[in-house]
Amino acid sequence: MSATDDAESTYLIDVEEGAETSRLLEQNMLYNRAQGGLFPTELDLTPIQSVLDIGCGPGGWALEVAYTYKHLGVVGIDINSAMIRYAFAQARTRKLQNVSFEVMDASQPLDFPDASFDLINTRFVASFLTRATWPDLLKECMRLLKPGGILQLTEVELGITNSAALERLSGYIYQSLYEQKRNFSVNGRSIGIVHMLGQLLKQAGYTNICRKSFFMDSSFGAELHYSTIKDIELLYPLIKPYLVKSNVVDEAVFDEDYKTMGTDVMRHDFVALSFGLIAWGHKPLS
Ligand SMILES: C[S@@+](CC[C@H](N)C(=O)[O-])C[C@H]1O[C@@H](n2cnc3c(N)ncnc32)[C@H](O)[C@@H]1O
């Protein structure tokens, strides 16, 4: 689906577009802030030494973890070699010696021995997983975690807004995810993953499952208005080829909605609220 020079990717966006790399870096900063940090404050980091970030993109989260927690050894993996080159170059230039990056396909068994990590992080992997492949990844993470290790999953729902055009654009994403069985929605009216994170962890055998929600106010005048609107304005042209190819909208209709959305989000009465969930569970000790 996506034009990568690597293994066949199910990611919704063509990451060979440089714009996607920069969008992900800015999105990383936005979400680190909205989430209140790199890890939920409730999480006890004392026993953590080794961290794996799956689908790390250009490395924003992994680089910040390595920078902030110098005693941790951090590894980021991504299917796309351009992302990994970018992340690696950042680490080298900033002389961060406790982080490394590798090209790996998370839909396949990962090239690490059993019990390699104390904590595994995934964020926005719903962008390439399907209803069928979520359990496989959680099982593989169980293999890679040390006993007592933590799997931390973060996913979001798109904003609820008072822009009919933006709601239609979101709707095209919901519909394509639903029709392609990429999510757990029963009606194609949501991204359809946050409500399932706890249950997926439980079904995969994780224990002490915890959840923490966060929300983002992107309304006109709100602190996050500019950065979220910038993310939206970049996201939709990048995801348009996937949506048009999925036959959920034709190009002319999409372009009209995108144009109207651009005007709506700059109206002084524009409101938008989105939310996300961080869910984490532990690998049983025995
Ligand atoms: C939405 S981005 C997530 C970025 C990052 N996790 C963050 O929070 O900023 C999804 C990433 O998953 C990568 N990806 C897609 N399919 C993958 C696969 N099968 N295995 C590993 N990474 C994959 C994409 O190349 C992209 O960089």
The ligand as an SDF file (V2000), in Angstrom:
LIG
                    3D

 27 29  0  0  0  0  0  0  0  0999 V2000
    2.0630    6.9060   13.1020 C   0  0  0  0  0  0  0  0  0  0  0  0
    3.7310    6.4670   12.9350 S   0  0  0  0  0  0  0  0  0  0  0  0
    4.1380    6.3200   14.6650 C   0  0  0  0  0  0  0  0  0  0  0  0
    5.3050    7.1380   15.0950 C   0  0  0  0  0  0  0  0  0  0  0  0
    5.7670    6.9930   16.5250 C   0  0  0  0  0  0  0  0  0  0  0  0
    5.3900    5.7580   17.1410 N   0  0  0  0  0  0  0  0  0  0  0  0
    5.3140    8.1590   17.3780 C   0  0  0  0  0  0  0  0  0  0  0  0
    4.6300    7.9310   18.3660 O   0  0  0  0  0  0  0  0  0  0  0  0
    5.6610    9.2930   17.0780 O   0  0  0  0  0  0  0  0  0  0  0  0
    3.7340    4.7900   12.4650 C   0  0  0  0  0  0  0  0  0  0  0  0
    5.1060    4.2400   12.1070 C   0  0  0  0  0  0  0  0  0  0  0  0
    4.9940    2.8270   11.9700 O   0  0  0  0  0  0  0  0  0  0  0  0
    5.8530    2.4120   10.9320 C   0  0  0  0  0  0  0  0  0  0  0  0
    5.4330    1.0890   10.4630 N   0  0  0  0  0  0  0  0  0  0  0  0
    4.4760    0.7880    9.5560 C   0  0  0  0  0  0  0  0  0  0  0  0
    4.3650   -0.5420    9.4200 N   0  0  0  0  0  0  0  0  0  0  0  0
    5.2720   -1.1030   10.2580 C   0  0  0  0  0  0  0  0  0  0  0  0
    5.6610   -2.4280   10.5490 C   0  0  0  0  0  0  0  0  0  0  0  0
    5.0570   -3.4820    9.9790 N   0  0  0  0  0  0  0  0  0  0  0  0
    6.6740   -2.6450   11.4260 N   0  0  0  0  0  0  0  0  0  0  0  0
    7.2930   -1.5960   12.0300 C   0  0  0  0  0  0  0  0  0  0  0  0
    6.9740   -0.3030   11.7860 N   0  0  0  0  0  0  0  0  0  0  0  0
    5.9710   -0.0570   10.9140 C   0  0  0  0  0  0  0  0  0  0  0  0
    5.7600    3.5130    9.9030 C   0  0  0  0  0  0  0  0  0  0  0  0
    6.8790    3.4990    9.0350 O   0  0  0  0  0  0  0  0  0  0  0  0
    5.6790    4.7740   10.7810 C   0  0  0  0  0  0  0  0  0  0  0  0
    6.9440    5.3020   11.0020 O   0  0  0  0  0  0  0  0  0  0  0  0
  1  2  1  0
  2  3  1  0
  2 10  1  0
  3  4  1  0
  4  5  1  0
  5  6  1  0
  5  7  1  0
  7  8  2  0
  7  9  1  0
 10 11  1  0
 11 12  1  0
 11 26  1  0
 12 13  1  0
 13 14  1  0
 13 24  1  0
 14 15  1  0
 14 23  1  0
 15 16  2  0
 16 17  1  0
 17 18  1  0
 17 23  2  0
 18 19  1  0
 18 20  2  0
 20 21  1  0
 21 22  2  0
 22 23  1  0
 24 25  1  0
 24 26  1  0
 26 27  1  0
M  CHG  2   2   1   9  -1
M  END
$$$$
